[in-house]
């Protein structure tokens, strides 16, 4: 059966193949238009934060903007988050989360080798469960299902999927759905509150300490980029803040409103990923992506429960470390829900390294096999 109404004209075809929204259009319309749309986008995200806070939703400053922006995208409201604003918000979050690293968290690093064993099982198990679901429920071809099932490292997934020739609307829908659900719904499952985490160093909240913290975050993000650190914009400031906090070299201090805005910027960035999804066959792609997420979630949660018992750690902390979502979003959730940030960050960085080393070769080999099977000489000749 077709996924939607029949397309009877060029106009209909263009509409069906158009993205849900045009977040980049503001770039082409000039600086004034771009920043006006960016301001409106922040306002929408802020409204989402306010509503979720009033409703008592966990991690409201992250989940609220994500949900609000997805709704705006669905309504075709123009959205745009300038790259410098996003980078600044993520770097500030890195410093905030780094300040939460405790000596007890450093002691837990001894559990990392065993935890990485669980990580490998989650990568393989969740990807396999998602792949089978996308094939059976969505009817996706093998290459699209594989690329849509890779757990995390979105930038690399997009790069290798494009090079392999996968359908990018399907890949983006699967990847974006997984990240959105993790950000918007997982706090309900794991519980927690963001109230105690918004003020960083209340006793030392001076203008000098705040300025030094912002300078440290910017410098650490830049150094992280120069040394090619994975997810440098968040991991650079996180590592720097953790070191200076643990050694008492300086006080990491951030006002609550700045942390809240930074969380909203991250939530907006998560929601905006849906803007590039094409409308053609949207309902069936959403259904397949939701089913694939559920399958991967069940596998990841089961493995997390086993390894949480083996590691003597909360299931929520281990799940966030293993969760197939964005590194920055999962670190922010760990910070908001009062789990050990250092453990979650190290495991997610390990996942990025493992995927970087193996994913391009696996996808390339898979794509070559698909092309070989599709070549005329390998097609069965009808009798």
N, C-alpha and C positions, 0 to 999 in steps of 0.2 A: 504494500500500500504506500502511497506517497506520504511524505512527511507533512505536507501542508497543502493549501489550495493550489490548484494548477496555475501555472504562470502563462498568461495568455498574451502578453505584449512585452515589448522591450522595456517599457517603463516598469512593469511588474517584475521582470527579471532583474532589472537594476536594483529595485527596492529589496528584492529577496536576497541579493548578493551583497547588499550594503551592510556595513557594520552597524551594531546597535546604536552607537553614538560616534561622534567625531571629536575625540579629545584633542587631537592635534590641529584641528581647524583653527583654533585661536592663534597658533604659531604663525599661520599664513596670513592672518588678518592684521598683523601688526602688534607692536608692543602694548599699546593701550588696551586693545581688545583682549590680548593674552592675559594681562594682569587683572582685568576686570572679571574674566571668566575664572581665573585662579582665586580671586577673592570670593566669588560666588560659590566656588567649590569648597573652599574652607568654611564658608557659612553653612553650607549643607552638612558638611561633616560635623561642625560644631552643634548644629541642631540635633543630629543623630546622637552625639555625646550627651547632650542635655536630656533628651527623651530617655535614653537608656539609663542614665544616672537616676532620674526620677523613678524609673521602674525598678531600680535596684539590681540591674543586670551586672554580673561579674565582668570586670575589665571593660567597663562602659566606654572609656575614652578611646579604646581600640575597636571594639565590636560595633559601637554605635555608628561611627563614620563609615565603616565598611558596608554595613547594611544600607545606610542612607544613600551612599554613592551608587550602589547596585540598583536601588530603586530609581535614582535619577537617571542612570544609564538606560534602564528599561523604558523610562518615559521619554527618552531621547533628549534629555536636558544636556546642553553642552557642559563638559567638565574638563578641567585641565589642572595638573599639578606641575609647576615648573621644576625642572631637574635640580636647580640649586636649592630650592625650598625643601624638596624631598631629601636631598643629601644632608642638608643642615639638620633636619629633624631626626634622621636616622643616626647621625653622629652624636647628637645630644642624647638620644636614647642609649647609645653605646656607653657614653660616660655615666649615665644614670644607672644602668645595669651593672657596669663594672664596679661602681661604689658599693654594690650589694654583695660582692664576693667576700665571703668570710673565711677565717682560718679553717673552720670545719669543712667548708667546701673544698679547700685545697687538699685536706686529708682524704676526701672522697675520690681524688684523682687516682688513687691506687686501684680503684674499681674499674678504671677505664678499659684495660685490656679485655676483661670479661664482658663489659658492656658493649664493646665493639663487636664481639662475637654475636651478641644479640642483634646488633645493628645490621650485620650482614644478613642474618636470617630475615629481618624485617624487610630489607631492601628486596631480597629475592622473593619472599613469600607475598608481600603486598603487591609487588609488580606482577607476579604470576596470577594472583586472584583478580586484580584489576584487568589484566589482559584477557583472561578467559571471559570475564563479564562483558567487556566491550565487544568481544567477538560474538558472544551468544545473545546478549540483550540488544546491543546496538547494531549488530550486523556489520561492524567495521572491518575493513580488510586488515591483514596481519601487521603491516607497517604502521598504519594509523593507531592500531590498538597498542602496539609496543611503545610508540612514542608518547601516547597519552597515558601510559601506565608507569612511566619512569618516575620514581618518587622524589621529587624536588629538583633543585638546581635549575630553575626555570630558564635562565639566560642560556645555559649550555643546551638544555633540551630544545629550545627554539632554534638554536644554531644548527645542531646536528639533524633535527627534524626537517628543516628547510633544505639542507644540503642533500638529505636522503630522498626528498620528494614526497614527504607525507602531507596530508591535507591539514593545513595549519589551523583552520577553523575548528576542526575536531580536537586537535592537540591542545589548542589554547582553551577550549571549553573544558576539557577534562582536567587540565592542570589548574585552571582558575577556579573551577568548582571545588576541587579538593582544598585549595588554599583558603577560599572563602568560608567553607564549612568549618575548617579547623579554627579559623579566627572568630567566626560569629557564634558557633554553637559549642565548641569544646569547653569554654569556660563554664557553661551550665553543667557539663558532665563532671568536670574536675573541681568546681567550686572555687571559692576564694573571693577576695575583694581588693580593689585598687586604692582604697582610701589611704592606707598607711604608707603607700609607696610613692605618692606624688611629691612629697617634700623631701628633698635630698639635703641632709645635714642642716636640720632646722636651727641648731645652736650656732652654726657657723655661716648662716645665710647673709653674708655681707656682699656688697657690690664688688669688692676686690676678689673675693673667693669665686663669685659667679663668673667674673670676667676671666680669671685664670682657668676656670673649668672649661669655658667655651674655647679659649685659646688652646688648651690641651687637647680638646676633642678635635678641633680643626687640624692641628699639627699631626695628631696620631692618625687621623683619616688619610691625610696626605702621605705620610710615611708608609702607611699600609698599602696605598695605591702604588707607591714607588717600588716597594719590595714584592708586589704582586700577591699580597695576602688575600686569600679567598674572603669575599664579603668584607672588603677592607673598610668600608664606611662605618660599619658597626663594630667589627671585631678589633680594629685599630684603637678606637677610643675605649672600648671595653677593656682591652688588655692594659692600656695605659692607666686608666682610672683604677683598675684593680691593683696595679703595682704601687701607685702613689698612695692609695688608701691603706693598703696593707703595711706599707713602710712609714706611714705618717709624714710623707714628704710634703703633702699639701692636703687641704680639705676640699673634697668634691662637693660643691654646693650648687643646687639648681632650684629656682622657685617652682612651686607646684603648677602655676599656670603655664610655664614653659615646658614642663614635662607633659602636661595634658595636651598642649598643642602638638608636641612632637609625636605623641601617641596617635593623635587624630590624623596627622600627616601620613603615618604608616597605614592606618586604617583606610584612608582615602586611596592610597596607592594600591592596596589590595582590591578595593572595589572597582577601581578604574580598569583593571585587567580585563573586565568583561566588555569594555567598549569596543574592542577589536573583533569580537565574535560576530560572524555573519548570521543573518536572520534566516536564511534558507535552511530548512530541516531543523530549526532550533529546538522544537519540542522534543524530538527524538534524541537529539544530542544531549539535552539536559537530562532526560530520563536515563540514558546510557551512562552519563557521567556520574549521576547520583548513585546509580546501582554499583558502578565501579568503585566509587568512594566507600560505600558501605562494605563491600567485600574486602577492600584493602584495610579499612578501619578495624574490622573484626579480627583479621590476621594480626595487625600491628598491636592491638590491645591485648590479644591472647599472649603473644610473645612478650609484651611489656610486663604483663602480670607475672609470668614465670621468672623473668630476669629481675623484676623488682623484689621478688621473694629471695632470689639467689644473692642479690646485692644488698639486701636489707634496706631498701630505699622505698619511698612512696611510689605507688603505681603512677600517679600523675606526673611526677618528675621524670620517670623513665619513659612514659609515653611521649611527653613533650620532646624528650631527647631523640626518640625514634620517629616522631611524627613526620610523615612525608610532606612537609610544608616548607614555607620560606624560612630561612635561618633567622632573619631579622624579626619576623613575626613570632616565631616560637620562642626566641630569647625574650622578647617583650612580654609574652604571656607568662613565661617562667618567672620573670621579674614581678609582674602584677599579682600572680597567684602565690607568691612567696615560696617558690621552689628554688633549688640551688642553681643559680645562673651559670656558674663556671662549668658544672657538669653538663648541662644542656648545650652550652656553647661548644665545648670540646667535642662532644659526640656529633653535633651537627657539622662542625668543621671536618670531622673525619668522614662523614657521609659525603660531603662535597668533594673531598679528595678522592675517595673511592669511586664516585660517579665520574669524576673528571678523568681518572685513569682508565676506566673500563667502558663507559657509555659510548664514546665516539666509535670505538672499534666494534662493539656489539651491534649498534644501529647500522653502521656502514656494511658490515657483513650480512646483516639481515636484509638490507636494501638490495645488495648484489644478488642474494639468493632469490628475492622476489622478482627482480628484473630477469634473471636467468629462467625462472619458471614461467614468466610471461612471454618469453621470446618465442617467435613463430616455430622454430625447430623443436621446441619442447611441448607444443600444444598437440593434443591428441587429434589425429586425423579421423573424422567420422567415417564409418563404414557404410 
